[in-house]
Amino acid sequence: MGFSKFSHVKISAIAGVVPEKVINIDDEIQYYNNDIKKLERNKKILGFGTRHVVPEGVTSDDLCEGVANRIFNETNIKRNEIDVLIVVSTTNDYTYPSSACRLQGKLEFSENCTCFDMNGGCSYGMHGLLNAYSLVESGVAKKVLLLISDTPSTCSDIRNRKDVMLFGDSAVGIIVEYTEQETPSYFYTGACGKSWESIVKPAGGAKIPIKKDIIDLELINKDGDVWHLWDSMLQGMDIFKFTMTCGPESIQKILDYSKFNIEDINFFAIHQANKQILQTICKKVGIPEEKYSTETFTKYANCGSSSVFTVILDNINKAKDTILLSSFGIGLAWAAAVIKFNDFYNGGISIYKKTENVLSRQELIQYWIDKFTGEK
């Protein structure tokens, strides 16, 4: 596909949530050999600050449900108006059924609502948006709810300092709908699939199901990072090289395709990989400091597939009118877009609080045992 243009689609509402549990990098100095200078250097260069992580029992689906309810409670949009529900996540509650089908029931949408999931990582919030735009522009749907959530804190051992401090948990909800007004939007997507091993979670899928032979397998590298086969694995230098090429190129290509200049863009919402990567990309492209933000990473860390949208939510005063969005990561895939954000609801980022009816791990295990044995 590469490049695509849409003329009668708009974003009418966007909101986000993060779990209430906060981890401050200053409280993890033991993972930096209690070296304050080393910790401060990482904070200054990479932008480490705080990140929100889910407590036990809270999942991506819970965050999605929470942010969806926020949108319906805070706008005039009705649940029965949603024609399509798309859920983008790498950390779904179950392999099947889809999170979208489960959430369709929880959110009490019409049974005529089409539901499907997408799993792809960092750039796939944008790929989900592309799908939503395509469905609306084609006339298949008039109104789409896109829910995007990852809980990367559940995919790494806290002792693995190669990646755990980079990522935070969150969810974003976006309403995409038809508009009669001419509203041009531009997308550019692609992937370098031959480098897929650069960011991977080896176990837990069909290739390496989690069984007894890997349960006790715990690896420790020369730096003391702890890793299991079901944890996320990052090849840092490969990813850095990819972003240094892909980031600037995709931004320049979407500018060329849309025939916009940097001066025409009011705000650049760029995937919050880390402060150093953001600053380097923007310097290469020539984006002024006042037109982008690295502070979202410092406050919320890299939120995966919802990261690019958390920047918009976190910069309510700046992120409006003509915005260029750029994301890249797992796959290795990328997506960039130029979108008009006019007359839309920006609900910002709020705290998701754990509900009282969340089952513990042991309770869930017992639930499914009882279900299988006929006790439920």
C-alpha positions as CSV (number, residue, x, y, z in Angstrom):
1,M,0.0,0.0,0.0
2,G,2.7,2.5,1.0
3,F,0.9,5.8,0.6
4,S,-2.8,6.5,1.0
5,K,-5.1,9.6,1.1
6,F,-8.5,10.1,2.7
7,S,-10.9,13.0,2.1
8,H,-14.0,12.5,4.3
9,V,-12.8,11.1,7.6
10,K,-12.1,12.8,10.9
11,I,-11.1,12.1,14.5
12,S,-13.8,13.4,16.7
13,A,-12.6,12.2,20.1
14,I,-9.5,10.9,21.8
15,A,-8.8,10.0,25.4
16,G,-6.2,8.0,27.4
17,V,-5.7,6.2,30.7
18,V,-2.7,5.0,32.6
19,P,-2.8,2.7,35.7
20,E,-2.4,4.5,39.1
21,K,0.7,2.6,40.1
22,V,3.8,4.7,39.4
23,I,7.5,3.7,39.4
24,N,10.1,6.5,39.6
25,I,13.5,5.8,38.1
26,D,15.1,7.4,41.2
27,D,13.7,4.5,43.3
28,E,15.6,2.0,41.2
29,I,19.1,3.1,41.8
30,Q,20.1,-0.5,42.9
31,Y,19.8,-1.5,39.2
32,Y,22.5,1.1,38.4
33,N,25.0,-0.4,41.0
34,N,23.8,2.4,43.4
35,D,25.8,4.8,41.1
36,I,24.0,8.2,41.3
37,K,26.1,9.7,38.5
38,K,25.2,6.8,36.2
39,L,21.6,7.2,37.0
40,E,21.6,10.9,36.4
41,R,23.4,10.5,33.1
42,N,20.7,8.1,31.9
43,K,18.0,10.5,33.0
44,K,19.6,13.4,31.2
45,I,20.4,11.6,28.0
46,L,17.6,9.1,27.6
47,G,14.9,11.1,29.6
48,F,14.1,8.5,32.2
49,G,11.6,9.7,34.8
50,T,8.4,7.9,35.8
51,R,6.3,5.1,34.2
52,H,2.9,3.7,35.1
53,V,2.4,0.0,35.4
54,V,-0.6,-2.2,36.0
55,P,-1.1,-3.9,39.3
56,E,-1.8,-7.7,39.5
57,G,-5.0,-8.6,37.8
58,V,-5.3,-5.5,35.6
59,T,-4.8,-6.0,31.9
60,S,-4.8,-4.2,28.6
61,D,-8.5,-5.1,28.1
62,D,-9.3,-3.5,31.4
63,L,-7.6,-0.3,30.4
64,C,-9.4,-0.4,27.0
65,E,-12.7,-0.8,28.7
66,G,-11.9,2.1,31.1
67,V,-10.9,4.5,28.3
68,A,-13.9,3.6,26.2
69,N,-16.2,4.4,29.1
70,R,-14.4,7.7,29.5
71,I,-15.3,8.7,25.9
72,F,-18.9,7.7,26.2
73,N,-19.3,9.4,29.6
74,E,-17.5,12.6,28.5
75,T,-18.9,13.2,25.0
76,N,-22.3,12.9,23.2
77,I,-21.2,9.8,21.3
78,K,-23.6,6.9,21.8
79,R,-22.6,3.3,22.2
80,N,-25.1,2.1,19.5
81,E,-23.5,4.4,17.0
82,I,-20.3,2.3,16.9
83,D,-20.2,0.3,13.7
84,V,-16.7,-1.2,14.1
85,L,-14.6,-1.9,17.2
86,I,-10.8,-2.4,16.6
87,V,-8.5,-3.3,19.4
88,V,-4.7,-3.0,18.9
89,S,-2.6,-4.7,21.5
90,T,0.4,-7.0,22.0
91,T,-0.8,-8.0,25.5
92,N,-4.4,-9.3,25.0
93,D,-6.1,-11.1,27.8
94,Y,-6.5,-14.3,25.8
95,T,-5.0,-15.8,22.6
96,Y,-8.7,-16.2,21.6
97,P,-11.4,-15.0,21.6
98,S,-10.5,-11.6,20.4
99,S,-10.3,-8.7,22.9
100,A,-12.6,-6.8,20.5
101,C,-15.4,-9.4,20.8
102,R,-15.1,-9.5,24.6
103,L,-15.1,-5.7,24.9
104,Q,-18.1,-5.5,22.5
105,G,-20.0,-7.4,25.1
106,K,-18.7,-5.5,28.1
107,L,-19.4,-2.2,26.5
108,E,-22.9,-3.2,25.4
109,F,-22.4,-2.4,21.7
110,S,-24.9,-3.6,19.1
111,E,-24.5,-7.2,17.9
112,N,-24.1,-5.7,14.4
113,C,-20.9,-4.1,15.5
114,T,-17.9,-5.6,13.6
115,C,-15.1,-6.6,15.9
116,F,-11.5,-7.5,15.3
117,D,-8.0,-7.3,16.9
118,M,-4.7,-6.2,15.5
119,N,-1.3,-7.3,17.0
120,G,1.8,-5.6,15.8
121,G,3.5,-3.4,18.4
122,C,4.8,0.2,18.4
123,S,3.6,1.4,14.9
124,Y,0.3,-0.6,15.0
125,G,-1.7,2.0,16.8
126,M,-1.2,4.0,13.6
127,H,-1.9,0.9,11.4
128,G,-5.1,0.5,13.4
129,L,-6.0,4.2,12.6
130,L,-5.3,3.5,8.9
131,N,-7.8,0.6,9.0
132,A,-10.3,2.8,10.7
133,Y,-9.9,5.5,8.1
134,S,-10.2,3.0,5.3
135,L,-13.4,1.5,6.7
136,V,-15.0,4.9,7.0
137,E,-13.8,6.3,3.7
138,S,-15.1,3.2,1.9
139,G,-18.5,3.5,3.4
140,V,-18.4,0.3,5.3
141,A,-18.7,2.2,8.6
142,K,-19.8,5.6,9.7
143,K,-18.2,5.5,13.2
144,V,-15.3,3.4,14.4
145,L,-13.9,3.0,17.9
146,L,-10.2,2.3,17.9
147,L,-8.8,1.0,21.3
148,I,-5.1,0.8,21.6
149,S,-3.3,-0.6,24.7
150,D,-0.1,-2.4,25.7
151,T,1.1,-3.5,29.2
152,P,4.8,-4.0,28.5
153,S,5.5,-4.2,32.2
154,T,4.0,-7.7,32.1
155,C,6.5,-8.8,29.4
156,S,9.8,-8.3,31.1
157,D,11.6,-9.1,34.4
158,I,12.2,-6.0,36.4
159,R,15.8,-7.1,36.6
160,N,16.2,-6.8,32.9
161,R,17.5,-3.2,32.5
162,K,17.9,-3.4,28.8
163,D,14.2,-2.7,28.3
164,V,12.0,-2.7,31.4
165,M,12.7,0.9,32.4
166,L,11.8,2.1,28.8
167,F,8.2,1.1,28.8
168,G,5.0,2.1,30.5
169,D,1.4,0.8,30.4
170,S,-1.5,2.7,29.0
171,A,-4.6,2.7,26.8
172,V,-6.0,5.2,24.2
173,G,-9.4,5.4,22.7
174,I,-10.1,7.2,19.4
175,I,-13.4,7.8,17.6
176,V,-13.0,7.9,13.8
177,E,-16.1,9.0,11.8
178,Y,-17.4,10.2,8.5
179,T,-17.5,13.9,7.7
180,E,-19.1,15.6,4.7
181,Q,-16.5,18.4,4.9
182,E,-13.4,17.9,2.7
183,T,-10.7,16.9,5.2
184,P,-7.6,15.5,3.6
185,S,-5.5,13.0,5.6
186,Y,-2.3,11.3,4.4
187,F,-0.7,8.0,5.5
188,Y,2.6,6.3,4.8
189,T,3.3,2.7,6.1
190,G,5.8,0.0,5.6
191,A,8.0,-2.7,7.2
192,C,11.4,-4.2,7.1
193,G,10.3,-7.7,8.0
194,K,13.7,-9.3,7.5
195,S,14.8,-7.7,10.8
196,W,11.9,-9.0,12.8
197,E,14.2,-10.6,15.4
198,S,15.3,-7.2,16.6
199,I,12.3,-6.9,18.9
200,V,10.7,-10.3,19.8
201,K,9.0,-12.2,22.5
202,P,10.1,-15.8,21.6
203,A,7.8,-17.9,23.8
204,G,4.1,-17.9,24.4
205,G,2.9,-18.3,20.8
206,A,2.5,-21.4,18.6
207,K,6.3,-21.8,17.8
208,I,7.3,-22.1,21.5
209,P,4.3,-22.7,23.8
210,I,5.0,-22.2,27.4
211,K,5.6,-25.7,28.9
212,K,7.6,-27.3,31.7
213,D,10.8,-27.4,29.7
214,I,11.2,-23.6,29.8
215,I,9.6,-22.8,33.1
216,D,12.9,-22.8,35.1
217,L,15.1,-21.4,32.3
218,E,16.4,-18.1,33.5
219,L,19.3,-16.4,31.7
220,I,21.6,-13.7,33.1
221,N,24.0,-11.8,30.8
222,K,27.3,-10.1,31.6
223,D,25.5,-7.0,32.7
224,G,23.3,-8.9,35.2
225,D,20.1,-8.5,33.1
226,V,17.6,-11.4,33.8
227,W,15.6,-12.8,30.9
228,H,13.1,-15.6,30.3
229,L,12.0,-17.0,26.9
230,W,8.5,-15.4,27.4
231,D,10.0,-12.0,28.0
232,S,10.6,-9.3,25.5
233,M,14.1,-9.3,23.8
234,L,15.5,-6.1,22.4
235,Q,18.6,-5.8,20.2
236,G,19.3,-2.2,21.1
237,M,21.9,-1.3,18.5
238,D,19.9,-2.8,15.6
239,I,16.8,-0.9,16.8
240,F,18.8,2.4,17.1
241,K,20.1,2.1,13.6
242,F,16.6,1.3,12.3
243,T,15.1,4.3,14.0
244,M,17.9,6.6,12.8
245,T,17.1,5.7,9.2
246,C,13.3,5.0,9.3
247,G,12.3,7.9,11.6
248,P,13.6,10.8,9.5
249,E,12.9,9.1,6.2
250,S,9.2,8.3,7.0
251,I,8.7,11.9,8.2
252,Q,10.2,13.4,5.1
253,K,8.2,11.0,2.8
254,I,4.9,11.8,4.4
255,L,5.7,15.5,4.1
256,D,6.6,15.1,0.4
257,Y,3.4,13.0,-0.3
258,S,1.1,15.5,1.5
259,K,2.9,18.5,0.0
260,F,3.3,20.0,3.4
261,N,6.4,21.7,4.7
262,I,7.7,21.7,8.3
263,E,6.3,25.2,8.7
264,D,2.8,24.0,7.8
265,I,2.8,21.4,10.6
266,N,1.6,22.7,14.0
267,F,2.8,19.8,16.0
268,F,4.9,16.6,15.5
269,A,3.6,13.6,17.5
270,I,6.6,11.2,17.4
271,H,6.8,7.8,18.9
272,Q,8.3,8.2,22.4
273,A,11.1,5.7,22.1
274,N,13.4,7.8,24.3
275,K,14.6,11.3,24.6
276,Q,17.9,10.7,22.7
277,I,16.2,9.0,19.7
278,L,13.5,11.7,19.5
279,Q,16.0,14.6,19.6
280,T,18.2,13.0,17.0
281,I,15.3,12.3,14.6
282,C,14.0,15.8,14.9
283,K,17.4,17.3,14.4
284,K,18.0,15.3,11.2
285,V,14.6,16.4,9.8
286,G,15.0,20.0,11.0
287,I,12.0,20.1,13.3
288,P,12.1,23.1,15.8
289,E,12.1,22.1,19.5
290,E,8.9,24.0,20.2
291,K,7.0,21.7,17.7
292,Y,7.7,18.3,19.4
293,S,7.9,16.9,22.9
294,T,10.1,14.5,24.8
295,E,8.4,15.2,28.1
296,T,5.7,12.6,27.5
297,F,8.4,9.9,27.6
298,T,9.7,11.3,30.9
299,K,6.3,11.2,32.4
300,Y,4.9,8.0,30.9
301,A,7.8,6.2,29.2
302,N,7.4,4.4,25.9
303,C,3.7,3.3,25.8
304,G,4.2,1.0,22.8
305,S,1.4,1.1,20.2
306,S,-0.4,4.0,22.0
307,S,2.8,6.0,22.4
308,V,2.3,8.4,19.5
309,F,-1.2,9.2,20.7
310,T,-0.2,9.8,24.3
311,V,1.9,12.7,23.0
312,I,-1.2,14.3,21.6
313,L,-3.1,13.7,24.8
314,D,-0.2,15.1,26.9
315,N,0.1,18.2,24.8
316,I,-3.5,19.5,24.6
317,N,-2.5,23.1,24.0
318,K,0.0,22.3,21.3
319,A,-1.4,19.2,19.6
320,K,-4.2,20.6,17.4
321,D,-4.8,21.7,13.8
322,T,-2.3,20.0,11.4
323,I,-0.4,17.3,13.2
324,L,2.2,14.9,11.8
325,L,2.3,11.5,13.5
326,S,5.3,9.2,13.2
327,S,5.7,5.8,14.8
328,F,8.1,2.9,14.4
329,G,9.2,-0.3,16.1
330,I,8.3,-4.0,16.4
331,G,8.3,-5.7,13.0
332,L,10.3,-3.7,12.1
333,A,7.5,-1.5,10.9
334,W,6.7,2.1,10.6
335,A,3.7,4.5,10.0
336,A,3.5,8.2,9.5
337,A,0.5,10.4,8.8
338,V,-0.6,14.1,8.4
339,I,-4.0,14.6,9.9
340,K,-6.2,17.7,10.6
341,F,-7.3,17.7,14.3
342,N,-10.1,20.3,14.2
343,D,-13.2,20.4,16.3
344,F,-12.3,17.2,18.3
345,Y,-12.5,16.2,21.9
346,N,-9.1,15.8,23.6
347,G,-9.8,14.2,27.0
348,G,-6.1,14.1,28.0
349,I,-4.7,11.3,30.1
350,S,-6.5,10.2,33.3
351,I,-5.7,7.6,36.0
352,Y,-7.4,4.2,35.7
353,K,-8.2,2.8,39.2
354,K,-8.4,-1.0,39.8
355,T,-12.0,-2.1,40.3
356,E,-13.0,-4.2,43.3
357,N,-14.1,-7.2,41.3
358,V,-10.8,-8.0,39.7
359,L,-9.9,-11.7,40.2
360,S,-6.5,-12.7,41.4
361,R,-4.3,-15.1,39.4
362,Q,-5.3,-18.0,41.7
363,E,-9.0,-17.1,41.5
364,L,-8.8,-17.1,37.7
365,I,-7.0,-20.4,37.6
366,Q,-9.6,-21.9,39.8
367,Y,-12.4,-20.4,37.7
368,W,-11.1,-22.2,34.6
369,I,-10.6,-25.4,36.5
370,D,-14.2,-25.3,37.7
371,K,-15.3,-24.4,34.2
372,F,-13.6,-27.4,32.7
373,T,-14.7,-29.9,35.4
374,G,-18.3,-28.7,35.3
375,E,-18.3,-26.9,38.6
376,K,-19.2,-23.6,37.0
